[in-house]
Amino acid sequence: MNSVSWWKKSLRIIQPNMQVRDTDRIDPERLARQLKEMHANTVVFNVGGIYAWYPSAVPFHHINEYLPNDRDLLEEMISAFHKEGLRFVARYDFSKADDYVYQKQPQWFVRDSQGEPEIIGAKRPGNWSLLMSTCINTGYRNEEVAVPALKESLSKYDIDGVFFNNPGTITCQCGSCRDKYRTLFGKEMPEHRSEYERSWWSVCMRHNIELLNDTIKGIRSDIPVLGYYNLFNERLEDRKAGTDLLCTEPQNVLSQGHHNIPEFWKPALSIKLGRSRAEEAAPLGIVHSCPGMDWRHTGLPPAEYAFWLAQIPAYGGQIWHSLTGVPDTIRDKRILKTVTEHNRKEALIASEMHGAKSLAGVALLWRSGKSTEGWADGLVNRQVPFDIIPEESVDLETLNRYRAVIVPEHYPVEGDVLSCWKKYTEQGGKLIVEGRLSGGDREQVAELLGIQSRVTNSERLTASYLRFEGNDNPLQRGMEDTELIPHRGHVVYCKPAVGSQVLATLVPPFSPLESVGAPPERASMSVEQTDIPLAIYHDKGNGSVLYVPFSLSELIDECKLGEHYQLLNNIVDMAAGRERLMKVTPITGLQATLYQSGEALLLHFVNGTGRRPLANSVPLHDIEVSLPISLISNPESVKGILENGELSFTTNDEELIFTLPRIDVWEMVKVI
Ligand SMILES: [Zn+2]
């Protein structure tokens, strides 16, 4: 098992989260066979930390007391997995330790401002010892337990990779943390975490992960470390340090209740963001099989689960299934069917998708927040292929790869980003800017946006409308039968500069909210029209800028009205034109992505229509797809790899057009 970078090939991971009390139910050879039959090629299994799953000699490394005494279960498992061709990734969790360790080594543990330790699960029934959080800056998670435990297990066992669970910094006011804080920032650690320097947590984590990673590489340089990243973590560089493979955890936590259901695009965006930052291999998307940890002994509704899983490969990621137990102890056997079926499909497309490049004509500048999410929601729901550009990657060369670039509201105008946008438009780029930006020179921002420099931010408007201006207005396409669409939220009151064209204006609130409904006899609009712009367009150099001085993304995020999706679609079409690359029958809930792989084009379609959580998949029929012919000269074949088989197609001077007869869950179409 010694190929240098096995982890750069396609991975399908299953992580059985085994309960220690079920240890005697592990039959290594049977388990290896089962996981292979489920089309996994890599297993993540517990090795060390809270429980050592082997006879560790490292002091205070707590050994799973349910391990058999007469044989080495870990050794047996690893060799059984290897015999079936499965790679073994060792999971460690040094974030907690037993209370007997606390009594002997109290300096290793997290303290609050009162000096009290953090106890996990004190009220858990069933005669368990207490677990307490360990401090990332002390010996337990560094030289005294984590490092020797890694050295011991990696020297003794044929481990292929390492994964750290809960690797983050837990807020802690122990003496070690206070000392470190003083050294780092030259001042005392504040009483409340809200007053900490923002980089504190990620810097501590980086120091810790780097030490652990160096330890691992010192034993065997070819062992990759799999590390978490978080969609909403703003200092990714600190997180990424010391990891080879990025993983993210887009969970479908239905137990939060229907009103708090996770957004449908969570896996999509997590993987997209991961791809924008992963260097050597596609990011891994960890999906738990359960509808929330409180219900971890059951499975997600199968239709919802299959839809959620499909987004991982469709957006260019690799699946990592997290299960509660091994197949023999899993109570909800539907999970096994869904996982097997998903893996079977992912295995079918793995070689085609390996190293495939995203084809997107549109880029969204990323900054975690509602506005970026609203844009992403709209782009996904209008099947616009797009890439995400993280803040640290915004430069002219990157922007120039895209026909259109979207700047969401509140985006920070820092450094030379403004001159970068300017050059981008002068060289032919199409910039779409929304609402209020953060910072930047007022005159220069106004010049870029095609407005006069005096602007005023409005109060939050309600009961207001957007009016389309002029005939043949490209922003009104598909909405010709209405002159108004709903509007609310903040507006940047501005005036167009000379040469700018106003495509939409504000109709101010006709009534305060308390009297919008009654009486209808008084519901007149006293002002039907203003010259306050809600969309301004101007040519700039060889490109253009389309400015929408209101929160379109917030409207999409909050209301999910078809009109706002259509407006977003029209904005993108106006900017990117045919170079948005793919056109698909617009259906809310249908997702589409586009890749280039060698000579072939690969298109994914994921069907999430219907009310979530999906109780059934609602098949979609006769989806028409068109691609610019420039992407593929002389197409020979269009084939649905997963659901449809060979498809007929037509071409003309501009387009390749085909129809997908049916999409149940997930289809990948290959065009060569
Ligand atoms: Zn501490």
Boltz pocket constraint, residues with backbone or C-beta under 6 A from the ligand:
constraints:
  - pocket:
      binder: B
      contacts: [[A, 109], [A, 110], [A, 111], [A, 135], [A, 136], [A, 137], [A, 170], [A, 172], [A, 173], [A, 174], [A, 175], [A, 176], [A, 177], [A, 178]]
      max_distance: 6.0
